[in-house]
Amino acid sequence: MPDRTHIRAACQTDAPSLGRGLVELAEQAAAGTPQSCGATATAVLAEEPSAAADADRTTVATHPDLPPLVSVQMSAWEGPIISALDSGRPEGADDLLHDDRWPRYRARALDAGIRSSAALPFVYDGLTVTVSVYGLRPGPLRKAAQGTTGLLGDLATESMARDRLYRAALVQVDQLDTALRSRPVVDQACGIVMYVLGCDPDQAFDLLRRFSQQTNRKLAELAGTVVRTRGRGLERNLIEFGRSAAPGPGRPASGQDRDLPG
């Protein structure tokens, strides 16, 4: 395995900010643990890591041979990472050649030339992060990693969790802003539908909503078309859709379906 000072971190993630934070954490963990030859950092956006799908997991590594060591632990649900998640404490093996607790992980690690490893778990506000360090020689990596890496892991996990919540809040604000901006157009479109079908406001909005779902168009976009054309060319579609939404024989009318024009 190449010297870690010549290794560029590999990041497999669709969340750039989370990925960058994990990359920095893995690099600092490797640099802060002199006995290690590399490190991985894994984040799970779920309260129960065991129930998380692969798509919910982000893994970075300081060497391309290391991500499979994370994958085999997650797929077999065994290894230092899993033990650390279960216990909430750092877990590891001083010499995998003589440690048979995790058969599948042990076989994969020894095949990659890894003799020792340690995993440290960190949890903050729904974000679970594990940092693992690996050694080419036997040795107590767990104790060596608990100092600087433990402190860095706590700070980095808190920072990444807060950043994730902040970005989620920005998305929600943007969605609310879009909804507020589109509301007047939707109200105008409802007025046109009320005129065309002779229905009440609730029925008009429900019809527009279902029509947007059926045509796979956003409600605001559909409402904009109705307002822009003042309903011209859509009368037939609206009337036909209104009739199809009305209750058929033997089916009781709901509050919204009742009194739709037949």
N, C-alpha and C positions, 0 to 999 in steps of 0.2 A: 504494500500500500504506500503511495507517495507521501512525502512529508507534507503535513497539513498546511505549511506556510505557502505551498504552491497549489493549493486546492481552492477552487472557486465554489461557493455554495450553490447547490442546485435547489430550485424552488418549484414545486408542483402545486399550483394554487390558482383559483379564480378570484381570490380576494387579495389584491396587491398590497394593501396596507398591512394586513395580517401576515402575509407572506414575508414582507420586508422585516417585520418585527421578529419573526421566527428565525430568519436567516441571520440577523444580527445576534440573536440569543444563542444559536448553535455555534456561531464562530467564536463568540466570547466564552462559551462553555468549554470549547476545545482549547482555546488559548489559555484559559484560567485553570486547566487541569493538566499539569505538566506530563503526567503519566499516560495521557490519552493520545490516540492517533487520529481522532475525529469525533464528531458528535452529530446527533440528530435532534430535531425539535418537532413535536407533533401537537396540533391543536384540534380539539373536537368541540364543535358548536352544539353541544347537547348536554342535558343534565345527566343522562345515563350513557357513558361512553360505550358500554357493551351493546347498546341498541342502535348506535350510530352507523349509518351506511357509509361506504367508502367515500361517497360524494360529499359527506359532511366532515371529512377529515382532511386536514392540511398537513403535509409532512415536508420538511426541508432537511438537507444533509450537507455536510462539508465534504463528502466524497461520494461518488456515484455507486460504490459498492454497499453503502450503508442503508439506503431506503428499503431494500428487500428484508433487512433484519427487523424493520418496523412492521412491514407487511405480514411477515410470517407470524409475528406475535399477535397481530390483530385478527388474522384469519384463523389461527389455531387457538386463540385466546389463552396464550401462555407466554411466559417470559418475564423479564424484569419490569417492563412497562406495565403489564397487566397486574403483577404483584404490587407494584407501587400504587396503581390506581385503586386496588382493592384495600390496601392497608393505609393509604394516605401518607406513607413514609417512603424514603429512598430505599430502593431494593437493588440487588445486584449479585454478581458472582465474582469471587476473587480469581478463580481458575475454572473455566468452563470444561477443561479437560477432565476434571474430577468432580464436576457438579452436574448431576443428572436430573435436576428438578424440572427442567423444561426441554424435553427431548427434541422437539422440532426446531425450536429456536437454537438450541445447543448445536445441532447438526449444521444448520445454516451458518451460524457464527464461526464455528471451527473451520468450515469449508472456506470462509472468507479470510481466515487467518486471525480471527479475533479470539483472544484467550480470556479477557476480562471485560466486564461491562457493568454499568450502573445507571439506574433510571431515577429521576427525581420528579415527583408530581406537584403540580401547582393548579389551584382552582380559584377562580374569581368571577363571581356574578355570571354563572352559566357558561363560562369559558374554561375548559380543562386543557392544560398544557403539560406535556411531559418532555423533559430534557434528558437525553441519554448520551453517555460518553463511553468510548470503547478503547481498549488497550490491546496491543499486540503481544504483551507479556502478562503473566500473572501478577496480580497486585490488588491492594484495597482501593479501588477507584471510588467506591461509594463514599468513603471517608474523605478522600481528596476532593470530591466534587461538591460536598455539602457546604463548603465555605463560600467562596466567591460565586460559584454557580447557583447555590441556593439563594443568595441575596439577589443576584441578577434575575433569576427566574421569578421570584416574588414581584419585583418591580416591573419586569417586562410583561408578565401576565396581567397585572393590574392595568398597566398602560394600554395593552392591546384590547382588553375588555372594555375600558372606558372609550377608546377610539371606536370600537364596534358599535357601542350604544349611541355615541355621538352621530356616527354616520347613519344609523337607523333612524334617529330623530330627524336628521336632515331630509331623508327620503320621505318620512311621514309629513313633514312640513311642506315639502314640494307637492306631495299628493293632495294635501288639504288646500294649498294655494291653487292648484289646477282645478280642483272641485269647485272652489269659490268663483274662479274666473269663468267656469263653464256653466254655472248655475243659471245666470240670466238667459243664456241661449237655450238651455233646456226648458226653462219656464216659457219662453216664447214659442218653442216647438210644441209644448203641451197645449198652449192656447190654440195653435193652428189645428192640432189633432182634435181638440174639443170642438172646434168649429166644423171640421170635416165630418166627424162621427157623431156629433151631438152628445158626447159623453161628459162625465165630470172630470175634475183635475186628477184625482187618484187613478181613474181608469186610463186617462191619457198617458200619464207617466208610466204606469205598468205596461201599457201597450208598447210604448217607445222602448222600454227596457227589454222586453221580450223580443221585440223586433230587432234590436241591436244584437242580442245574443244569437238569434236565428241567422242573421246575416253576417255574424262575426265582425261587427263594426263597433267601435267605441261609442258609447252613448252620446258623448259630447260631439263626436264627428257626425253621427246620424242627425242629432238635433241641429247642428250647423247647416246640414244639407236641407233639412225641412224649412228652416228659417230663410236660408238664402234663396230657395226656390218658391217660398211661401206655400209649400205643399203641392205646387203644380207638378203633375206627372207622378205624384205619389198617392193621389187620392185613391186610385184603384187598389194599390198595394195595401194602403192603410185600412181600407174598407174590408178587403178580403182577409187581411190578417185579423182584424177585429172580429169578423164573423167566425174565423177558425178558432179564435180564443174563447168564443161563446160556448156555453155548455151544450153538449150533444144530447140526443134522446136518452133518457134514463140516468143522466149524470146531473146531480144537483149543482146549481149555480153557486159559486163562491161569492163573497162580498164584492170582489173586484170584477168578476165576470158578469154578475147580475146586471140587467138593463143595458147590455151592449146591443147596438142596433142589429137586427136580424135581416 
